[in-house]
Amino acid sequence: LRPAAGFQKRTFSDTAATEEKKEPEEEAQKPEENFEDETLGSGKEEVGDVEKKLNEAMEDKDKLKDQLLRALAEMKNVRSRAVQDVENARKFALKEFAKSLLDVSDNLSRASEAIPKEARENNSQLAQMHEGVALTEKSLLQALQKNGIVKIWPMGQKFDPNLHSAMVEIPTPDAEPGTVCQVFKAGYSYHERCLRPAEVGVVPKSQTPPPESE
């Protein structure tokens, strides 16, 4: 039989050639897909690196902030200590000089007490002398007080080892145990610190009288 007009006979070789033409086209599409996958993977890695660096930068920022706050606090403490040291130096620079004035006050007090009341009443010159000594002592104590030196006279007060020096125990039935019943020498404080303790006699805690000897 003869083929109809216009009909072309396809052979096995023509089919094989057509399939060979399709394969290169499919292979040409594969590189594009691989490129897209590689690009996407590379982008994810870059984003991960950026996030990692960002986290590290945030951690460094927090560390630097903490160090800055610590440094500021330390500077504040140093400044406060320096101000306190200067203030203490100013207050206590004349401590030794102030101590030397206490003997003057003690001598004036002794001179005033050395003139008995009866002698002052019978002798006008002794009375005037006593008045002058008393006024001098009063003026000195006022000057000392203006500069932070205060006289301590703890008669009848509770014994305080920070301000008083117990010289002897004196049993006193009418006094509370542990209180000062006699002052031998006045004490002084300097800007609320003990400059010289007062020398005192103290009522003992136990005032049981000793047993009588037979």
C-alpha positions as CSV (number, residue, x, y, z in Angstrom):
1,L,0.0,0.0,0.0
2,R,1.1,3.5,-0.6
3,P,0.8,6.3,2.0
4,A,-1.7,8.9,1.4
5,A,-0.8,12.2,0.0
6,G,0.8,14.6,2.5
7,F,1.4,11.9,5.0
8,Q,5.0,11.7,6.1
9,K,6.3,8.5,7.3
10,R,8.1,8.7,10.7
11,T,10.8,6.3,11.4
12,F,12.3,5.2,14.7
13,S,15.3,7.4,14.0
14,D,13.0,10.5,13.9
15,T,11.5,9.7,17.2
16,A,14.9,9.2,18.9
17,A,16.0,12.6,17.5
18,T,13.0,14.3,19.0
19,E,13.6,12.8,22.4
20,E,17.3,13.9,22.3
21,K,16.2,17.5,21.6
22,K,13.9,17.5,24.8
23,E,16.6,16.2,27.1
24,P,18.9,19.2,26.7
25,E,16.0,21.5,27.4
26,E,15.2,19.8,30.6
27,E,18.8,19.8,31.6
28,A,18.9,23.6,30.9
29,Q,16.2,24.1,33.4
30,K,18.0,22.2,36.2
31,P,20.8,24.7,36.7
32,E,18.3,27.5,37.3
33,E,16.6,25.5,40.0
34,N,20.0,24.7,41.7
35,F,20.9,28.3,41.6
36,E,17.7,29.4,43.3
37,D,18.3,26.8,46.1
38,E,21.9,27.9,46.6
39,T,20.9,31.5,46.7
40,L,18.2,30.8,49.3
41,G,20.5,28.8,51.4
42,S,23.2,31.4,51.3
43,G,20.7,34.1,52.3
44,K,19.6,32.1,55.4
45,E,23.2,31.7,56.4
46,E,23.8,35.4,56.1
47,V,20.7,36.2,58.2
48,G,21.9,33.7,60.8
49,D,25.3,35.4,61.0
50,V,23.7,38.9,61.3
51,E,21.4,37.7,64.1
52,K,24.4,36.1,65.9
53,K,26.4,39.3,65.6
54,L,23.4,41.3,66.8
55,N,23.0,39.1,69.9
56,E,26.7,39.5,70.7
57,A,26.5,43.2,70.3
58,M,23.5,43.4,72.7
59,E,25.4,41.3,75.2
60,D,28.5,43.6,74.9
61,K,26.2,46.6,75.3
62,D,24.8,45.2,78.6
63,K,28.3,44.4,79.9
64,L,29.5,47.9,79.1
65,K,26.4,49.5,80.7
66,D,27.0,47.4,83.9
67,Q,30.7,48.5,83.9
68,L,29.7,52.1,83.5
69,L,27.2,52.0,86.3
70,R,29.7,50.3,88.6
71,A,32.3,53.0,87.7
72,L,29.9,55.8,88.4
73,A,29.0,54.3,91.8
74,E,32.6,53.9,92.7
75,M,33.3,57.5,91.8
76,K,30.4,58.6,93.9
77,N,31.7,56.6,96.9
78,V,35.2,58.0,96.4
79,R,33.9,61.6,96.3
80,S,31.8,61.0,99.4
81,R,34.8,59.6,101.3
82,A,37.0,62.5,100.2
83,V,34.4,65.0,101.4
84,Q,34.1,63.2,104.7
85,D,37.9,63.0,105.2
86,V,38.2,66.7,104.5
87,E,35.4,67.5,107.0
88,N,37.0,65.3,109.7
89,A,40.4,66.9,109.1
90,R,38.9,70.3,109.5
91,K,37.0,69.3,112.7
92,F,39.8,67.5,114.4
93,A,42.8,69.5,113.2
94,L,42.9,71.4,116.5
95,K,42.2,68.4,118.8
96,E,45.6,68.6,120.6
97,F,45.3,72.4,121.0
98,A,41.8,71.9,122.4
99,K,43.1,69.3,124.9
100,S,45.6,71.8,126.2
101,L,42.8,74.3,127.0
102,L,41.1,71.8,129.3
103,D,43.8,72.2,131.9
104,V,43.1,75.9,132.0
105,S,39.5,75.3,132.5
106,D,40.3,72.8,135.3
107,N,42.6,75.3,137.1
108,L,39.9,78.0,136.9
109,S,37.4,75.6,138.4
110,R,39.7,74.6,141.2
111,A,40.5,78.3,142.0
112,S,36.8,79.1,142.2
113,E,36.1,76.1,144.5
114,A,39.1,77.0,146.7
115,I,37.3,80.1,148.0
116,P,34.7,78.9,150.5
117,K,31.3,80.6,150.7
118,E,31.9,81.8,154.3
119,A,35.1,83.5,153.3
120,R,33.4,85.3,150.4
121,E,30.7,86.6,152.7
122,N,33.1,88.0,155.2
123,N,35.7,89.4,152.7
124,S,34.6,91.5,149.8
125,Q,38.0,91.2,148.1
126,L,37.7,87.4,148.1
127,A,34.1,87.7,146.8
128,Q,35.3,89.9,143.9
129,M,38.1,87.5,143.2
130,H,35.8,84.6,143.2
131,E,33.4,86.4,140.8
132,G,36.2,87.3,138.4
133,V,37.5,83.7,138.3
134,A,33.9,82.3,137.8
135,L,33.3,84.7,134.9
136,T,36.6,83.9,133.3
137,E,35.8,80.2,133.5
138,K,32.3,80.8,132.1
139,S,33.7,82.8,129.2
140,L,36.2,80.1,128.4
141,L,33.6,77.3,128.4
142,Q,31.4,79.4,126.1
143,A,34.3,79.9,123.7
144,L,35.1,76.1,123.8
145,Q,31.4,75.3,123.2
146,K,31.3,77.5,120.1
147,N,34.2,75.4,118.7
148,G,32.5,72.1,119.4
149,I,34.0,71.4,122.9
150,V,31.4,70.6,125.5
151,K,31.9,70.0,129.2
152,I,30.8,66.6,130.6
153,W,29.6,66.7,134.2
154,P,27.7,63.4,134.6
155,M,26.6,63.6,138.3
156,G,23.6,61.3,138.8
157,Q,23.8,59.9,135.2
158,K,24.1,56.3,134.1
159,F,27.7,55.3,133.8
160,D,28.9,55.3,130.2
161,P,32.3,53.7,129.5
162,N,32.6,55.8,126.3
163,L,32.4,59.1,128.2
164,H,33.3,58.2,131.8
165,S,36.3,56.7,133.6
166,A,35.4,54.9,136.8
167,M,38.0,55.6,139.5
168,V,36.3,53.9,142.4
169,E,33.0,52.3,143.5
170,I,31.2,54.1,146.2
171,P,28.2,52.3,147.9
172,T,25.3,54.8,148.1
173,P,22.0,53.4,149.5
174,D,19.9,56.2,148.0
175,A,21.4,56.0,144.5
176,E,20.6,53.6,141.7
177,P,23.3,51.0,141.1
178,G,25.5,51.7,138.1
179,T,25.1,55.5,138.3
180,V,27.7,58.2,138.9
181,C,27.6,59.4,142.5
182,Q,30.7,61.6,142.5
183,V,32.7,63.5,139.8
184,F,36.4,63.9,140.5
185,K,37.3,65.6,137.2
186,A,35.1,66.9,134.4
187,G,35.2,65.4,131.0
188,Y,34.9,67.0,127.6
189,S,33.6,66.0,124.2
190,Y,34.8,67.4,120.8
191,H,32.3,67.3,118.0
192,E,30.4,64.5,119.7
193,R,33.6,62.5,120.3
194,C,35.0,62.0,123.7
195,L,38.0,64.3,124.1
196,R,38.6,63.4,127.7
197,P,36.5,61.1,129.8
198,A,35.2,62.3,133.1
199,E,36.8,60.7,136.2
200,V,33.9,59.5,138.4
201,G,32.9,57.4,141.3
202,V,30.2,54.8,140.5
203,V,27.6,53.1,142.7
204,P,28.3,49.4,142.6
205,K,25.7,47.0,141.1
206,S,25.6,45.0,144.4
207,Q,25.4,47.2,147.5
208,T,25.1,44.3,150.0
209,P,27.1,45.4,153.0
210,P,30.0,43.1,154.1
211,P,29.3,40.8,157.0
212,E,30.3,42.3,160.4
213,S,33.3,40.8,162.0
214,E,32.8,39.1,165.4
